[in-house]
């Protein structure tokens, strides 16, 4: 997601006029006339027209047709969300409800579900909460144990001496001798590598080699791939407020496919993985805003999300996904508070705070 960059810094007058136009647009969803802006800002019609012309020339506004008022561009909406909207504190009653629901939740999954439900109800938009799988450390040793019905137990020992067991179903049955040979191959050539990097290198080798070791390489690749698939299945994703998404996406050319993907949570997995892959660890602080989700084929939506990190290094995100005309001040305040609640539990990471990033 590339941030939108303004061509030049706005003057105080431009900011005031742009904010007035955006607030009116958020209420009505319609083009805003210059006369209304002149009245609200105490400026002459000529001055307003000059300001609007400058904003339009720099890419902040556009006219749907010549005689219409102006509409904000995606750049303007994102600028408002990141620089003009002031996060609103939660009302006392909502603060108490959030505290009660989070405290009543048991394990982390229940807490994420409660956080997601609160955000959806408070914002009247869709909300997503997710926890990525445990971070895959570099491999020190791997062993395979044949079970029954084509199942294999993989024992992975990381370079940090952490052990993890994964049971996976294979497409065909392997003998214990074949599994032992696969383990020796991986331990000999890939000690110190991450699983995903191993999988990519195995794919490259399988494509290159056509002789003696082709069958063994493919067998090793199948074992590694099944282990990775089992890890991905551990990712937890929660969605609340789905009817709001359906309302916003009504008439979308790919609605049927999107509904099926949402039902299986594929679209949400794709979204969360894109969020967590952004930037380095230093960038994973604060609340981030993205207006228009072209990569997920949701250009008409806006996303506000807050990352967090668990003591076991797993990354997660809580997000509000909804209309680009959402109430940014309320959503920003609620999301920051929910993120703080998730991050300040005993043993958790420090509060994420409210650092807005484009």
C-alpha positions in Angstrom: 0.0 0.0 0.0 1.8 3.1 -1.2 1.0 6.3 0.8 -0.6 9.1 -1.1 1.7 12.1 -1.4 0.4 15.7 -1.7 2.0 17.8 -4.3 2.5 20.7 -1.8 1.7 21.6 1.7 -1.8 23.1 2.3 -2.2 26.6 3.6 -4.3 27.2 6.7 -7.1 28.6 4.5 -7.0 25.5 2.2 -7.1 23.2 5.2 -10.1 25.0 6.6 -12.0 24.9 3.3 -11.0 21.3 2.6 -12.1 20.2 6.1 -15.5 21.9 5.7 -16.0 20.2 2.4 -15.1 16.8 3.7 -17.4 17.0 6.8 -20.3 18.0 4.5 -19.4 15.2 2.1 -19.2 12.6 4.9 -22.8 13.6 6.0 -24.4 13.6 2.5 -22.2 11.7 0.1 -22.9 14.4 -2.5 -20.9 17.0 -4.2 -20.5 20.2 -2.1 -21.4 23.6 -3.6 -19.1 26.6 -3.3 -21.9 28.7 -1.8 -22.2 26.5 1.2 -18.5 26.6 1.8 -18.4 30.4 1.5 -21.1 30.7 4.2 -19.4 28.3 6.6 -15.9 29.8 6.3 -17.0 33.5 6.2 -15.3 34.0 2.8 -16.5 35.6 -0.4 -17.7 33.4 -3.3 -14.8 34.6 -5.4 -12.3 33.6 -2.7 -13.9 30.2 -2.3 -13.8 29.6 -6.0 -10.1 30.4 -6.1 -9.4 28.1 -3.2 -11.4 25.3 -4.7 -9.7 25.7 -8.0 -6.3 25.5 -6.4 -7.3 22.4 -4.4 -8.6 20.8 -7.6 -5.5 21.6 -9.5 -3.3 19.9 -6.9 -5.5 16.7 -6.8 -7.5 17.2 -3.7 -10.9 17.7 -5.3 -12.7 17.0 -8.6 -16.0 17.9 -10.3 -18.2 15.1 -11.5 -19.4 17.5 -14.2 -18.9 21.2 -15.0 -22.0 22.6 -13.2 -21.7 20.4 -10.1 -20.0 21.1 -6.8 -16.8 19.4 -5.7 -16.1 15.9 -4.4 -13.0 14.9 -2.4 -10.4 12.6 -4.0 -8.9 9.6 -2.1 -5.9 11.8 -1.3 -8.1 14.3 0.5 -10.0 11.7 2.5 -6.8 10.0 3.6 -5.2 13.4 4.5 -8.2 14.2 6.6 -8.1 10.8 8.4 -4.3 11.1 9.1 -3.9 14.9 9.8 -7.2 16.6 10.5 -9.5 14.1 12.3 -9.1 14.3 16.1 -9.5 10.9 17.8 -12.5 11.1 20.1 -12.3 9.5 23.5 -14.8 6.7 24.2 -17.9 7.8 26.1 -17.8 6.6 29.7 -20.5 4.0 29.1 -18.7 2.5 26.1 -15.4 2.5 28.0 -17.1 0.5 30.8 -18.6 -1.9 28.3 -15.2 -2.5 26.6 -13.6 -3.1 29.9 -16.3 -5.5 31.0 -16.4 -7.5 27.8 -12.6 -7.8 27.6 -12.3 -8.8 31.2 -14.9 -11.5 30.9 -13.2 -13.0 27.9 -11.0 -16.0 28.7 -8.3 -16.9 26.3 -6.7 -14.7 23.7 -9.2 -15.9 21.0 -12.1 -14.9 23.1 -10.5 -11.5 23.8 -10.0 -10.9 20.1 -13.5 -11.9 19.3 -14.8 -9.5 22.0 -12.6 -6.7 20.7 -13.9 -7.3 17.2 -17.5 -7.3 18.3 -17.1 -4.1 20.3 -15.5 -2.3 17.3 -18.2 -3.3 14.9 -21.0 -2.3 17.2 -19.5 1.0 18.2 -18.4 2.1 14.7 -21.4 0.6 12.8 -18.9 -0.7 10.3 -17.3 -4.1 9.8 -14.4 -5.0 12.2 -11.6 -7.5 11.8 -9.3 -9.0 14.5 -6.6 -11.4 13.7 -3.6 -13.2 15.2 -0.9 -14.5 12.9 0.6 -17.9 13.5 3.6 -18.3 15.9 6.7 -16.8 14.3 8.6 -19.5 12.4 12.2 -19.4 13.7 15.0 -20.7 11.6 15.3 -24.5 11.5 18.0 -26.3 13.4 16.6 -29.8 13.0 13.6 -31.6 11.7 12.3 -35.1 12.1 9.4 -37.0 10.6 7.5 -39.8 12.2 5.1 -42.0 10.2 1.6 -42.3 11.7 -1.3 -44.0 10.0 -3.7 -43.1 7.2 -1.0 -41.1 5.4 -0.4 -38.8 8.4 3.0 -37.6 9.4 4.2 -36.0 12.6 6.8 -33.3 12.0 9.0 -32.3 14.9 10.7 -29.0 14.2 13.5 -27.7 16.5 14.4 -24.0 16.0 17.7 -22.3 16.4 16.3 -20.9 19.6 15.8 -24.5 20.9 12.0 -24.2 20.6 10.3 -27.4 19.6 7.0 -27.5 17.6 5.0 -30.5 16.5 2.8 -30.5 13.4 0.6 -33.3 12.2 -0.2 -33.2 8.5 -2.0 -35.4 6.0 0.1 -36.3 2.9 -1.2 -36.9 -0.6 0.4 -40.4 -0.6 1.9 -42.8 1.9 5.6 -42.6 2.7 7.6 -45.3 4.5 9.6 -44.4 7.7 12.8 -45.0 5.7 11.7 -42.4 3.1 10.8 -40.0 5.9 14.2 -40.5 7.6 15.9 -39.8 4.3 13.9 -36.6 3.8 14.8 -35.5 7.3 18.5 -36.1 6.7 18.4 -34.2 3.5 16.8 -31.2 5.1 19.1 -31.2 8.1 22.2 -31.5 5.9 21.4 -28.8 3.4 19.0 -26.4 5.2 19.9 -26.1 8.8 19.6 -22.4 9.8 17.0 -21.7 7.1 13.3 -20.6 7.6 10.6 -23.0 6.4 9.3 -20.7 3.7 12.8 -20.0 2.3 13.4 -23.8 2.3 10.2 -24.4 0.4 11.1 -21.8 -2.2 14.6 -23.3 -2.7 13.2 -26.8 -3.0 10.8 -25.7 -5.7 13.7 -24.2 -7.6 15.8 -27.4 -7.2 12.9 -29.6 -8.3 12.4 -27.5 -11.4 16.2 -27.7 -12.2 16.9 -31.4 -11.5 15.5 -34.0 -13.8 17.6 -37.0 -12.8 18.6 -39.1 -9.8 17.3 -37.0 -6.9 14.1 -35.8 -8.6 11.8 -38.1 -6.7 13.5 -37.5 -3.3 13.4 -33.7 -3.8 9.7 -33.9 -4.6 9.0 -36.0 -1.5 10.9 -33.5 0.7 9.0 -30.6 -0.9 5.7 -32.3 -0.2 6.6 -32.8 3.5 7.7 -29.1 3.9 4.6 -27.8 2.1 2.3 -29.8 4.3 4.0 -28.5 7.4 3.6 -24.9 6.2 -0.1 -25.5 5.4 -0.7 -26.8 8.9 1.0 -23.7 10.3 -1.2 -21.4 8.2 -4.3 -23.1 9.5 -3.4 -21.8 13.0 -4.1 -18.2 12.0 -7.1 -16.9 13.8 -9.3 -14.3 12.0 -12.5 -12.8 13.4 -15.1 -10.8 11.5 -18.1 -8.8 12.9 -20.4 -6.5 11.0 -20.6 -8.6 7.8 -24.0 -7.1 6.9 -22.4 -3.7 6.7 -19.8 -5.0 4.2 -22.6 -6.5 2.1 -24.4 -3.2 2.1 -21.3 -1.3 1.0 -20.4 -3.9 -1.7 -23.9 -4.3 -3.2 -23.6 -4.2 -6.9 -19.9 -5.0 -6.9 -19.1 -6.9 -10.2 -17.4 -9.7 -8.2 -19.8 -9.8 -5.3 -20.5 -13.5 -5.4 -16.9 -14.5 -5.4 -16.1 -12.0 -2.7 -18.9 -13.4 -0.5 -17.6 -16.9 -0.9 -14.1 -15.8 0.0 -15.4 -13.9 3.0 -17.3 -17.0 4.2 -14.1 -19.0 4.1 -12.2 -15.9 5.5 -9.8 -16.0 2.5 -10.2 -12.4 1.8 -9.6 -11.4 5.4 -6.5 -13.7 5.6 -5.2 -12.0 2.4 -5.9 -8.5 3.9 -4.3 -9.2 7.3 -1.3 -10.9 5.8 -0.8 -7.8 3.6 -1.1 -5.6 6.7 1.4 -7.6 8.8 3.9 -7.8 5.9 4.1 -4.0 5.6 7.3 -2.3 6.7 9.7 -3.4 9.3 9.0 -3.9 13.0 9.6 -0.3 13.7 6.7 0.6 11.5 4.3 -1.6 13.4 3.4 0.9 16.0 0.4 3.2 16.1 -2.8 3.3 14.1 -2.6 3.3 10.3 -5.1 4.5 7.7 -5.6 3.4 4.1 -8.4 4.8 1.9 -9.0 2.5 -1.1 -7.9 -1.1 -1.0 -7.1 -1.8 -4.7 -5.0 -4.8 -3.9 -8.0 -6.5 -2.4 -10.3 -5.2 -5.1 -12.1 -3.0 -2.6 -11.3 0.6 -3.8 -14.5 1.9 -2.3 -13.6 1.0 1.2 -11.4 2.5 3.9 -9.4 0.6 6.5 -8.1 1.8 9.8 -6.0 -0.7 11.7 -3.8 -1.1 14.7 -1.1 -3.8 15.0 0.0 -5.5 18.2 2.7 -8.0 19.2 2.3 -10.9 21.6 5.1 -12.1 24.0 5.6 -15.2 21.8 6.4 -12.8 18.9 3.1 -13.4 17.1 1.8 -10.3 15.3 -1.9 -9.4 15.2 -4.1 -6.6 14.0 -7.4 -5.1 14.9 -9.1 -3.1 12.2 -12.3 -1.3 11.1 -13.2 -1.9 7.5 -16.0 0.2 6.1 -17.1 3.2 4.1 -14.6 5.9 3.1 -17.2 8.2 4.7 -16.9 6.6 8.1 -16.8 8.7 11.3 -13.0 8.8 11.5 -12.7 10.6 14.8 -14.9 8.0 16.6 -13.2 5.1 14.9 -9.7 6.3 15.5 -10.4 6.8 19.2 -12.1 3.4 19.6 -9.4 1.5 17.7 -6.6 3.1 19.7 -8.4 2.2 23.0 -9.0 -1.4 21.9 -5.4 -1.7 20.8 -4.2 -0.4 24.1 -6.4 -2.9 25.9 -5.0 -5.8 24.0 -1.4 -4.7 24.4 -1.4 -3.8 28.1 -2.4 -7.1 29.6 0.1 -8.7 31.9 3.1 -9.9 29.9 1.9 -8.0 26.8 3.7 -5.4 24.8 3.7 -1.7 25.7 0.7 0.3 24.6 0.7 1.1 20.9 -0.4 4.7 21.4 -2.0 6.7 18.7 0.6 7.4 16.0 -1.2 8.0 12.7 0.6 6.7 9.7 -0.4 6.9 6.0 
